[in-house]
Amino acid sequence: MSRELMVVLIVAIVMFAGVMRARYGHRRRNEAGIEQGAGATAENQRLRDEVKQLRDRLAVLERIAVEKENSLEREIEALRDQR
């Protein structure tokens, strides 16, 4: 068998394995041999909850910033009206 054909076959096998892994959701095992599916799912949920909390906090901060901006604008207009 020629070297070029061997290289092509190796590349084809690796590509096929990658497609099969992506299609059927092959899960890697960590060093202890435990599938990471359940632990990763719990961690993903914890991170989703944390992101939701951060988004809620950001919404509050945005509201405070807008209220202060509107308040400052009203104060400036009130000072202009006093002239």
C-alpha positions in Angstrom: 0.0 0.0 0.0 1.4 3.4 -0.8 2.0 6.0 1.8 -0.4 8.5 0.3 -3.2 5.9 0.4 -2.4 5.2 4.0 -2.6 8.9 4.9 -5.9 9.3 3.1 -7.3 6.2 4.9 -6.1 7.5 8.3 -7.6 10.9 7.7 -10.9 9.3 6.5 -11.1 7.1 9.6 -10.5 10.1 11.9 -13.1 12.2 10.1 -15.6 9.3 10.3 -15.0 8.9 14.0 -15.5 12.6 14.6 -18.8 12.6 12.7 -20.0 9.6 14.6 -19.0 11.1 17.9 -20.8 14.4 17.1 -23.9 12.6 15.8 -24.4 10.1 18.6 -23.1 12.3 21.5 -20.2 10.2 22.6 -19.2 11.3 26.1 -15.6 11.4 27.1 -14.6 9.8 30.4 -12.5 11.8 32.9 -9.3 10.4 34.4 -11.3 8.4 37.0 -13.3 6.7 34.3 -16.6 8.4 35.2 -18.8 9.7 32.4 -19.2 13.5 32.7 -22.7 13.6 31.5 -24.6 13.9 34.8 -22.0 16.1 36.5 -21.7 18.3 33.5 -25.5 18.7 33.4 -25.6 19.8 37.0 -22.8 22.2 36.5 -24.5 23.6 33.4 -27.7 24.2 35.3 -25.8 25.9 38.1 -24.1 28.2 35.6 -27.4 28.9 33.8 -28.9 30.0 37.2 -25.9 32.2 37.9 -26.2 33.8 34.5 -29.9 34.5 35.1 -29.1 36.1 38.5 -26.4 38.3 36.9 -28.8 39.4 34.2 -31.4 40.3 36.8 -28.8 42.3 38.7 -27.7 44.0 35.5 -31.3 45.0 34.7 -31.6 46.6 38.2 -28.4 48.5 37.7 -29.5 49.7 34.3 -32.8 50.9 35.7 -31.0 52.7 38.5 -28.6 54.4 36.0 -31.5 55.5 33.8 -33.4 56.8 36.7 -30.4 58.8 37.9 -29.9 60.1 34.4 -33.5 61.2 34.2 -33.3 62.8 37.6 -30.1 64.7 36.7 -31.8 65.9 33.5 -34.8 67.2 35.5 -32.5 69.0 37.9 -30.6 70.7 35.1 -33.9 71.8 33.4 -35.1 73.1 36.8 -31.9 75.2 37.1 -32.4 76.5 33.6 -35.9 77.5 34.4 -34.7 79.5 37.5 -32.7 81.9 35.3 
